Amino acid sequence: MAHHIITCVRGIRKRRRVGSGLTSPIVPGSVTESPHPTIMPTRSDPSSYPYATHLDIRFPAMTKIALDPVIDAVTDRWWNQTLCKVNDSVVRLGVMQGEYHWHKHDNDDEFFLVLEGHFLIDFEPAADGVTPGRVVDLGPREGYVVPKGVVHRTRAPERAVILMVETAAIIPTGD
């Protein structure tokens, strides 16, 4: 089974098939209409951020998952790795600092659980397209569910380590 890694370097997002040597550009998901009209700011365009998103399943079922060595090896500012699959969902580990772009998931809820650090979830940008209308502030061992269809942006003012639970079909950068 081929694994794909999605990377963004200097604004060019690529999908690489591990072991194949093949790369091809990824077209970012389009933003669909929300019942609450919002402006998606261009400075939050996902193609302009250096996200390191690894969608391959790192630990198969019945394998012990040790997070410390995985977390310690992360050098990227915004890093995301699928740890395991549970039924139709995946558990992902995020090690991040900085800001993600405004986005939404039309068909999928997202659960965030902070393990270390400070993590913010911004909702529904104001008319300027940048300022959040509401902010949920999470610390260690606090979690939150973002319902499907809700425009949001995540931020980590300092290095944060989080777990995410979402459907395996979700597009991490949004629909």
C-alpha positions as CSV (number, residue, x, y, z in Angstrom):
1,M,0.0,0.0,0.0
2,A,1.4,3.4,-1.0
3,H,1.8,6.1,1.6
4,H,1.5,9.8,0.7
5,I,3.1,12.7,2.5
6,I,1.9,16.2,1.9
7,T,4.4,19.0,2.3
8,C,4.5,22.7,1.7
9,V,7.8,24.3,0.8
10,R,7.9,28.0,-0.3
11,G,4.2,28.0,-0.9
12,I,4.2,25.0,-3.3
13,R,2.2,22.1,-1.9
14,K,3.2,18.6,-3.1
15,R,2.1,15.1,-2.6
16,R,4.8,12.6,-2.6
17,R,4.3,8.9,-2.8
18,V,6.8,7.4,-0.4
19,G,9.3,5.2,-2.1
20,S,8.2,6.0,-5.6
21,G,10.1,9.2,-6.2
22,L,7.0,10.7,-7.8
23,T,5.7,14.1,-6.8
24,S,2.6,15.9,-8.1
25,P,1.0,19.3,-7.1
26,I,-2.0,19.3,-4.8
27,V,-4.9,21.6,-5.6
28,P,-6.0,23.0,-2.2
29,G,-9.7,22.3,-1.4
30,S,-12.1,24.9,-2.4
31,V,-14.0,26.9,0.2
32,T,-17.8,26.3,0.0
33,E,-20.5,28.6,1.1
34,S,-21.3,28.8,4.8
35,P,-24.7,29.8,6.3
36,H,-22.6,32.6,7.9
37,P,-20.9,34.6,5.2
38,T,-17.2,35.1,6.0
39,I,-14.2,36.5,4.3
40,M,-11.3,34.0,4.0
41,P,-8.2,36.1,4.2
42,T,-5.5,35.5,1.6
43,R,-2.8,35.7,4.3
44,S,-4.3,32.5,5.7
45,D,-4.1,30.7,2.3
46,P,-3.0,27.1,3.1
47,S,-0.5,27.1,0.3
48,S,1.5,29.8,2.0
49,Y,2.2,27.9,5.2
50,P,5.0,25.3,5.8
51,Y,2.7,22.5,7.1
52,A,4.2,19.0,7.5
53,T,1.2,16.7,7.3
54,H,1.8,12.9,7.3
55,L,-1.3,10.9,6.5
56,D,0.2,7.5,6.7
57,I,-0.7,5.4,9.7
58,R,2.4,5.2,11.9
59,F,1.3,2.6,14.4
60,P,-0.9,-0.4,13.2
61,A,-3.4,-2.0,15.6
62,M,-2.0,-3.9,18.5
63,T,1.2,-1.8,18.6
64,K,2.3,0.1,21.6
65,I,2.4,3.9,20.9
66,A,5.2,5.8,22.6
67,L,4.7,9.5,22.0
68,D,7.9,11.0,23.6
69,P,10.3,9.8,20.9
70,V,8.0,10.9,18.2
71,I,7.5,14.4,19.7
72,D,11.2,14.8,20.5
73,A,12.1,14.2,16.8
74,V,9.8,17.0,15.5
75,T,11.7,20.0,14.1
76,D,8.9,21.5,12.0
77,R,6.8,24.4,13.4
78,W,3.5,22.9,12.3
79,W,3.7,19.1,12.2
80,N,0.8,16.5,12.0
81,Q,1.1,12.7,11.9
82,T,-1.6,10.1,11.8
83,L,-0.8,7.8,14.7
84,C,-3.5,5.1,14.3
85,K,-6.9,4.2,12.8
86,V,-9.8,3.3,15.1
87,N,-12.8,2.1,13.1
88,D,-13.6,4.9,10.6
89,S,-11.6,7.5,12.5
90,V,-8.0,8.4,12.9
91,V,-6.0,9.7,15.9
92,R,-3.4,12.3,14.9
93,L,-0.6,13.9,16.8
94,G,0.1,17.6,16.2
95,V,3.2,19.4,17.3
96,M,2.8,23.0,16.4
97,Q,3.6,26.7,17.0
98,G,2.1,29.5,15.0
99,E,-1.1,29.9,13.1
100,Y,-3.1,27.6,10.8
101,H,-5.3,29.1,8.1
102,W,-9.1,29.7,8.3
103,H,-11.0,26.6,7.1
104,K,-13.9,24.3,7.7
105,H,-14.9,20.7,7.2
106,D,-18.3,20.3,5.6
107,N,-18.9,16.7,6.6
108,D,-16.6,16.1,9.6
109,D,-16.3,17.1,13.2
110,E,-12.8,17.5,14.7
111,F,-11.8,16.8,18.3
112,F,-8.7,18.5,19.8
113,L,-7.0,17.5,23.1
114,V,-4.1,19.4,24.3
115,L,-1.3,17.3,25.9
116,E,1.3,20.1,26.3
117,G,1.3,23.9,25.8
118,H,-1.3,26.4,25.0
119,F,-3.7,26.0,22.0
120,L,-6.3,28.4,20.6
121,I,-9.3,27.8,18.4
122,D,-10.7,30.9,16.6
123,F,-14.2,30.9,15.2
124,E,-15.9,32.9,12.5
125,P,-13.6,35.7,11.4
126,A,-14.8,39.3,11.8
127,A,-15.5,41.5,8.8
128,D,-11.7,42.2,8.4
129,G,-11.2,38.4,7.7
130,V,-8.5,38.2,10.3
131,T,-9.8,39.0,13.7
132,P,-11.7,36.0,15.3
133,G,-15.2,36.5,16.5
134,R,-14.8,34.0,19.3
135,V,-11.7,32.2,20.8
136,V,-11.6,29.0,22.8
137,D,-8.4,28.9,24.9
138,L,-7.2,25.4,25.8
139,G,-4.4,24.3,28.2
140,P,-3.0,20.8,29.0
141,R,-5.6,18.1,29.3
142,E,-8.4,20.2,27.9
143,G,-10.3,19.3,24.8
144,Y,-12.9,20.7,22.4
145,V,-15.1,19.5,19.5
146,V,-15.4,21.7,16.4
147,P,-18.6,20.7,14.7
148,K,-18.7,20.1,10.9
149,G,-19.3,23.2,8.8
150,V,-17.9,25.7,11.3
151,V,-15.2,28.0,10.0
152,H,-12.3,28.0,12.4
153,R,-8.5,28.6,12.7
154,T,-6.1,27.0,15.2
155,R,-3.2,28.8,16.8
156,A,-0.4,27.9,19.2
157,P,1.3,31.0,20.6
158,E,4.0,28.6,22.0
159,R,4.9,25.1,21.1
160,A,1.9,22.8,21.8
161,V,1.4,19.1,21.5
162,I,-2.2,18.0,20.7
163,L,-4.1,14.9,19.8
164,M,-6.8,15.1,17.1
165,V,-9.6,12.6,16.5
166,E,-11.4,12.9,13.2
167,T,-12.8,10.7,10.4
168,A,-10.1,9.0,8.2
169,A,-11.6,10.8,5.2
170,I,-11.1,14.3,6.4
171,I,-9.0,16.7,4.5
172,P,-6.8,18.4,7.2
173,T,-6.5,21.7,5.3
174,G,-10.3,22.0,5.0
175,D,-13.0,21.6,2.3
